[in-house]
Amino acid sequence: MLLFFYHLQGWKLEGGGPQSRRCIIIGAPHTTNWDFIFFAGATHELGLHAGFMGKDTLFRWPMGRFMREMGGVPVVRSSRQNYVEQMIEAFRTRDELMLVIAPEGTRKQARRWKSGFYHIAVGAGVPIVLGWLDYNTRRGGLGPEMMMTGDYPADMARIRAFYEERLPGHPQLAAITAGDESDDRDPAHQRRADRRAHAGAVRAGGAD
């Protein structure tokens, strides 16, 4: 049914899929639930088995097997690890994981992107693949793979430059370089989050 709507809407896919079997695929801009139709159709057309995060309660009987077969990765809300640490661990234990994340976190115009996808990529040592879609031309695709350096502002500037080239003047692109939402946190909370992310990165690096 999803593929039917994908073709019915006349979407055209540009480019190919990522070379890396372990990566994070981000999609932007996220403006409507119909975005999912494009990414579902695009990943099927490219032969990719994309993964996604979901609440652990969705992976219980009778839906558990279905969710995992669809590429779901459970996030345990009650765990001492936050979702970033849990996804770093998931990458550490899997030979293949293409995790799809919408960094805006909402269909409304976001003031800034959520940075969880970035910290997962840095901690797990995996590239970010830049997915894009243009409703005006009904075209979209997966752009280059980018390894993050740990310099958040510089890396986000590189990401924005790609989207500006594809979607010049789009009003939602300013959110990409508006800063890490962790800037709004209490300093003590941020120090704890930084220590956890560093520990996850050390564990991921030690597995190689």
N, C-alpha and C positions, 0 to 999 in steps of 0.2 A: 504493500500500500504506500509506504514512504517513497519507494522508487517510482511509483506511478505519478505521485504529485511532483517529484523532482523533474521528471521528463515533461509532465504536463505544463509546468511553469516555464519551460524552455531554457533552463540553466545550461550554460556552456562552461566546461571545465578547461582551465589553462594550466599547462605545466604538468609535471609528474609528481610522484610521491617521494617521500624522504628515503634516503639511502640507509639511515640509521634505523635499527629495529627497536632501539630504546631512545625515546625522545618525548618531548612535550609539544603538542600541537595546540596553538592558541588560535582563536577565531575572533576577528574584529572587522568592522564594528558590529556589536550585538544590539540590534534594534527591535527584533520581533521573534516570536516563537518559531516563525517560518525559517529562521536561520538553521534550525536543526534539520529541516528537510534537505537543505543544500548540503550540509556536512555529512549527513547520512548517505545521500546519493553520491557525493564526491568520494567518500572513503570506499564505498562499494565499487564504484567505477575504477578506482585505483587498486582495488584488491587489498585494502588495508583492514586489519582488525583493530579498530580503535578502542581504547579503554576510556572509562569515565569513573568518577568518584560517586559513591552513594552511601547513604546512611546504612550502618550495619544491620539495622532492623529490616531493611528491604531484602537482605540476603538470607533470611530465615525461610523455613518451609512455609508455603509451597513455592515461593518465588526464587529461592536461593540459587538453584541450578540454572534457571533461565537468566537471572541477572549476571551470573558469572560467564555463561556462554555468550552473552551480549557484550562482554568486555568490562563488566562492572568490577570496581575495586572497592571493598568496604572500608568505610571510615568509622572507627569505633569512638563514639562520642564520650564514653566513660573512661577511655584510656588516659593515662598520664601523659602520653605523647599527643601533641597537637596534630592536625591533619597533614601539615608539612612534613613533620618527622615520620608519620606513618607512610606517606608516599615515597619518601627517600628510602625507607626500609623496603617498600614494595619493589622499587627499582633494583635495590641491592640483591633481592632474591629471585629476580626474573631475568631470563635471557631476552625476552621481548615484551615491551610495554610501550604503546603509543598512547599517551594520556592526553585526552582532549580537555581543555579548560577555556572558559570564557573569562578573560581577566577583568572585564568590566563588572561582572557579577550581577548585572541587572540590565533589563531592556531600556530603562530610562537613561538619559544622558548622565553618565557618571562624572563626578568632579575629578576623580583620579582612579587609575586602575588599581585593583587589588594586587598585591605583590606576591601572593602565595606561590603562583606559578614560577616566579623568578627564583625564589628561595629553594623551591624543590629542585629546579634545574641546577642551581649552584651546588646544593648539597649532594645531589645524586651524580653530578658530573655528566649530565646529558644535554644535548642541544635542544634549542627551542626552534620549532618550525612555525613559520608565520603564515597562518591561513587568512584569507581575505575574501570578501564578496561585495559586489557592486550591484545594487538593485536597479540602478538606472540602465545598466547594459545587460543585466542578467548573466554576468560573468563572475567567476571566482576561481580560486585555486589555492595551492600550497606553494609558498615562496621558499626562500633559502633556509637552510639550517644555520642557526647562529649559536655558537658557544658563548656563554656569559663569562665575563671576566671577574665579577665580584664588585665592579664599580657600577653601582646601580644607575646613577644619572647618565653616565656615558653609554651604558648598554641600552637604556631606554631611549636615548637619543638616536641610536642606530636603528632600533625597532621603529621609532616614529618616522625616520627618514624613508624607510621602505614603504610604510603605509601612505605617507604623503605623496610618494611617487605613483602609487596605485590609485589613490583616492584623494587627489589634490583639493585642499580647502574643506575637507569634510569636518563638520563642527565637533565631532566626537574625538578627533585625534589629539586635541590639546590635553586630554586627560592622561595620555601616555606619559608625558614628561612633567606631570603636575606634582610628582614626588611620591614617595612610598607612604602608604596609609599608616605605617607604623610610626611615622613622624608625629602622629596625633596621640600616640600612647603615652602613658605615664613613663618617665625615664626608667624607673626600677623594673617595670614590666618589660620594657624594651631590652634591658640588659639581660633579663632571664631568657627572653626569646632569642637573643643573639647567642647566648651560651648553648641553648638547645640546638640551634641551627648549626653551630660550629661542631658540636658533638656528633650530629647526624652526618656532616661532611666528613669527619674523621673516620666514622664507621664505614661510610660508603667507599672512601679511598682505600681503607685497609682491606677491602674485599677484592680489590683488583690483583 
